[in-house]
Amino acid sequence: MESSIIKSQAYGKDRVRVVRVVRHADGWQEVADYSVCCLLSGAQFESSYTKGDNKLVVATDSQKNTVYYLAKTLPAEKVMVPEVFATEIAKFMVNKYAHVTSCQVKIITKPWERMKFDNRSHPHSFYREGKETRWTEAVVTKTNPPSNASLVADVTSGFYDLEVLKTTNSSFTDFWRDELATLPDMPDRMLSTKVLCQWKVVSKDIDTIQALPFDTIYNGAKRNTLDAFANDPRAWVHASVQTTLYIMADRILNEFAAVDDVYYALPNIHIFPFDLSKFGLKNLASDAEVYMPIADPSGFITATISRPATKL
Ligand SMILES: O=c1[nH]c(=O)c2[nH]c(=O)[nH]c2[nH]1
């Protein structure tokens, strides 16, 4: 047992729930609602695992306190953008504690939509529209531990549980045929998925990363996802979830130079026409109007898409 070695370790506080309100003089208010996970790493923590030595252990309780402390003391704009808040927390940890060489902060946001009445946005009332959830994970690392000399940050951001459905303009035909293939060609089908999309910005110094337009990238990723799903003619011509995924990611990479790669996970939530021929009713192929959603199993299409390596 005692000859075992630690291959990696990280510890901290998960599910730190914090709500930050920004109150403007004219009565307009903003809200950010977060669940934060903060994890510290460093070789000197090994003795807390192997020798029962807590001397260098920054209590997870203290890490939780730090999240609230920073939510109050940072300028509001550094708290309201989750990517910036995550990098601020991680930067604070690696700067304050010499023996912390890397800090990983994940923030899940609870999206509150501002209420609108007669097309006018309400100054301080919000509602939850869908299940779609934005999150981010920032990792800040000392380039030359244990010195504080320089820090690099990697940020991965995304959203999950964006549910979409279209009732036509999707197909799946001309696939591999053998004795195990029973699925007929589907030249026109329903398509439904629950989108998980994430994008990565790698190895930047903190100031460069914090200057990126994270809200714009998030809104653009969502817009491109929906637009490619509903409108991109290539998704219709090539016709598979795989093609739709590639088009979505390609559009995000083309629009946002700061994004290094894009990952999607797209379950193909099957909704098949219900065979009513026993009742003398035509409800298959082009006659389909009544469908049965299939809870399980679903297809599951994933890929990470990036730019081609630049030639030197
Ligand atoms: O878009 C699809 N891609 C597949 O790989 C596949 N496989 C399947 O059964 N249906 C679908 N649909």
The ligand as an SDF file (V2000), in Angstrom:
LIG
                    3D

 12 13  0  0  0  0  0  0  0  0999 V2000
  -28.0950   10.7700  -38.8260 O   0  0  0  0  0  0  0  0  0  0  0  0
  -27.9660    9.5630  -38.5780 C   0  0  0  0  0  0  0  0  0  0  0  0
  -26.7180    9.0350  -38.4720 N   0  0  0  0  0  0  0  0  0  0  0  0
  -26.4990    7.6970  -38.2000 C   0  0  0  0  0  0  0  0  0  0  0  0
  -25.3280    7.2430  -38.1220 O   0  0  0  0  0  0  0  0  0  0  0  0
  -27.6380    6.8880  -38.0490 C   0  0  0  0  0  0  0  0  0  0  0  0
  -27.8070    5.5540  -37.7670 N   0  0  0  0  0  0  0  0  0  0  0  0
  -29.1400    5.3210  -37.7060 C   0  0  0  0  0  0  0  0  0  0  0  0
  -29.6690    4.2190  -37.4240 O   0  0  0  0  0  0  0  0  0  0  0  0
  -29.8350    6.4690  -37.9410 N   0  0  0  0  0  0  0  0  0  0  0  0
  -28.9250    7.4620  -38.1360 C   0  0  0  0  0  0  0  0  0  0  0  0
  -29.0730    8.7760  -38.4250 N   0  0  0  0  0  0  0  0  0  0  0  0
  1  2  2  0
  2  3  1  0
  2 12  1  0
  3  4  1  0
  4  5  2  0
  4  6  1  0
  6  7  1  0
  6 11  2  0
  7  8  1  0
  8  9  2  0
  8 10  1  0
 10 11  1  0
 11 12  1  0
M  END
$$$$
